[in-house]
């Protein structure tokens, strides 16, 4: 009887975990700044989650649980965070004929690159909270679960991270502090 129970458990894990793959990979890629490291990190996350799935409490937030495993694996893998290199842009949407002019598209790309560069320069705690909230669209409660911090800390850290990101973007803008 142990084999059928294990199959049900594995099928349930797959049903819950596989839809999260792209989100987990994107988060891992932002954290590691390296495609191969991100792939390894996601693979490690799935392996750890599958091994620990029997300890997962049904009715709790599985997505937050998976992101927390990924984050913990990332932090454990780092003895010291190395300098971050900008994330290359792997896939851009093609511009349809109804989209803005090439000049507008170029400005929009420059804006995306500026945001990406500013995010890459931020500390991991600020970068991860911005990504979880603004990219992964997690609630404050989910973020608190992933980062193992109180909701109030999530809100204050998010506020400080957004303020720091805004300041970085202003400094880099043509009319910003660094402009001549």
ABEGO torsion letter per residue (X at the ends): XAAAAAAAAAAAAAAAAAAAAAAAAAAAAAAAGBAAAAAAAAAAAAAAAAAAAAABBBGBBAAAAAAAAAAAAAAAABABBBBBBBBBBABBBBBBAABBBAAAAAAAAAAAAAAAAAAAABBAAAAAAAAAAAAAGBBAAAAAAAAGBBAAAAAAAAAAAAAAAAAAAAAABAABAABX
